[in-house]
Amino acid sequence: ADLAVTGTPAGRIDARLDRGRFAVAGGALRADLSGRLGLPEAGVVLSGLRLSLASGDTQTARLDVDRIEAAATPAPVIPLKLAARATRRGDRVTFDGEVFDPGRRLVVSGKGTHRLDTGAGDAGVALNPVTFLPTVLQPADLFPVLAGRFSEVDGTVEGRGVFRWNRGSVTSGGSLSVAARTLAVSGADLNGVATEVR
C-alpha cells in the first residue's frame, strides 16, 4: 500500500507498506510493519524499515532501518542503518538508539527519557571515536561531499551532546574533539592539531 502525507514538519512523506501483521494476546496488542519511507524535501530515503509495537502494562516500540540514504550527489554521508527502541511505563518514556554504517566505522548513539505528565525530558548523544588513517580510512570515505578537501588525515574525531526540554523550551550543548597527528587540507600540511569545539 502506498501513502503520501503532506503538511508535516518534515514536509511531504511518501510511504509504502510492504507487510503488516497484527495480533492480540492476553489483552495486549502487537503490531509488526515493514516498508519504505521517502522524504523528498529533505532528500532522504529510508528503506528496509521495520516497526514493531506492543501494548500492555508496559508499551514498547522498536524501529529498525536497513538503509538511510541521501539523494544528493555527492552525498553528505554514506548510507547508514538505524536501530532504536522506546519503552513507556506509566508517564515515563525511555528511549535509545544508534545510527551507524554497516562496518560500524561511523556510530552515533543516543539515549534519553521523557515525562508525559510534565512534558520534560533529556537526551544525550555521542559520536563514537572515528580514527582516520592514511590508506585505511579518510573523511571522504564516510562523507563523500568532502572529497578533494582533505588530501590526508591521520587522527581521531569524537563528539558528545545533550538536549533538555520542557513544554516551553529546548536547550542544548555539546562538544566536538579533534586530535590529528597530520591534517593536510587546501594545500597546507598541519601537524599535531588538537582542538575542542563547544
Protein Blocks (a to p, Z undefined) as FASTA:
>chain_A
ZZddehianlpaddddfbdcdddeehiacdddddddddfknopacehiacdddedjbdcd
ddddfbdcdfbdcdfbdcdddddddddehjbccdddddddfklmaccdddddddfklopa
cdddddddddddehkacfklmmmmlgokambdcddddddddddddfkbccdddddddddf
bdceehiacehiacddZZ
